[in-house]
Amino acid sequence: GFSTKVHVTVDGLGNPLRLLLTPGQAHEAPHAEALLKDYSTEFVLADKGYDARPVRTTIRDFGAEPVIPPRSKRLSPSKYDAERYKERHLIECFFSKLKH
């Protein structure tokens, strides 16, 4: 199809820092390193699309803690900070602004 995925890194206030466009059928995981490169942070909040061992490893390699809910079909779900994950609404607000 003619779909495109938008991958965005935002700061703690929801301001965009980096934006990547990929084909709609592409998986999110290969783009984690490009999204995080050159940034320093304690935590990385991401949606379930980024729930993959390589992504979590990349985040930890950057010195941050992944805050990613596990996908429902995962056999051994990873724990995550559900309270901290609520801050992910900032990126949803950014996407809302982008669409309008």
C-alpha positions as CSV (number, residue, x, y, z in Angstrom):
1,G,0.0,0.0,0.0
2,F,0.9,3.6,0.1
3,S,1.4,3.9,3.8
4,T,4.3,5.5,5.7
5,K,5.4,5.1,9.3
6,V,6.5,8.1,11.3
7,H,9.1,7.4,14.0
8,V,9.8,10.3,16.3
9,T,12.0,11.1,19.3
10,V,10.6,13.8,21.6
11,D,12.0,15.5,24.7
12,G,10.4,15.5,28.1
13,L,8.1,18.3,27.0
14,G,6.9,16.6,23.8
15,N,9.0,18.7,21.5
16,P,10.3,16.8,18.5
17,L,14.0,16.1,18.3
18,R,14.3,13.6,15.5
19,L,11.8,12.3,12.9
20,L,12.3,9.3,10.6
21,L,9.9,8.1,7.8
22,T,9.9,4.5,6.8
23,P,7.7,2.3,4.5
24,G,4.5,1.2,6.3
25,Q,5.4,-2.5,6.2
26,A,8.8,-1.9,7.9
27,H,9.2,-2.9,11.5
28,E,10.0,-0.4,14.2
29,A,13.0,-2.2,15.8
30,P,15.7,-1.5,13.2
31,H,15.2,2.3,13.7
32,A,15.7,2.5,17.4
33,E,19.4,3.2,17.2
34,A,19.0,6.0,14.7
35,L,16.3,7.6,16.9
36,L,18.4,7.5,20.0
37,K,21.8,8.3,18.5
38,D,23.5,11.4,20.1
39,Y,20.9,11.8,22.9
40,S,21.4,11.2,26.6
41,T,18.5,10.2,28.8
42,E,17.6,8.0,31.8
43,F,14.5,6.4,30.3
44,V,13.1,5.7,26.8
45,L,9.3,5.4,26.5
46,A,8.0,3.5,23.5
47,D,4.9,1.7,22.4
48,K,4.5,-2.1,22.0
49,G,5.9,-1.9,18.4
50,Y,9.3,-1.5,19.9
51,D,9.0,-4.5,22.2
52,A,11.8,-6.6,20.9
53,R,15.0,-7.8,22.6
54,P,17.3,-6.0,20.2
55,V,15.5,-2.7,20.9
56,R,15.8,-3.1,24.6
57,T,19.5,-4.0,24.3
58,T,20.1,-0.9,22.1
59,I,18.3,1.3,24.7
60,R,20.4,-0.2,27.5
61,D,23.6,0.3,25.4
62,F,22.7,4.0,25.3
63,G,22.6,4.0,29.1
64,A,18.8,4.3,29.5
65,E,16.1,2.1,30.9
66,P,13.4,0.9,28.4
67,V,9.8,1.7,29.4
68,I,8.0,-0.4,26.9
69,P,4.9,-2.5,27.6
70,P,5.1,-6.1,26.4
71,R,3.2,-7.3,23.4
72,S,0.3,-9.5,24.3
73,K,1.7,-12.6,22.6
74,R,5.0,-12.5,24.4
75,L,5.7,-15.8,26.2
76,S,7.8,-14.1,28.9
77,P,6.6,-10.5,29.2
78,S,9.2,-7.9,30.3
79,K,8.4,-5.7,33.3
80,Y,8.0,-2.0,32.7
81,D,7.2,1.1,34.8
82,A,3.5,1.6,34.1
83,E,3.4,4.9,36.0
84,R,6.3,6.3,34.0
85,Y,4.7,5.0,30.8
86,K,1.8,7.4,31.3
87,E,4.1,10.2,30.2
88,R,4.0,8.7,26.7
89,H,0.9,10.8,26.1
90,L,3.4,13.6,25.1
91,I,4.3,11.8,21.9
92,E,0.6,11.1,21.2
93,C,0.0,14.9,21.6
94,F,2.8,15.5,19.1
95,F,1.3,13.1,16.6
96,S,-2.1,14.8,17.1
97,K,-0.5,18.2,16.3
98,L,1.3,16.8,13.3
99,K,-2.0,15.4,11.9
100,H,-3.8,18.6,12.3
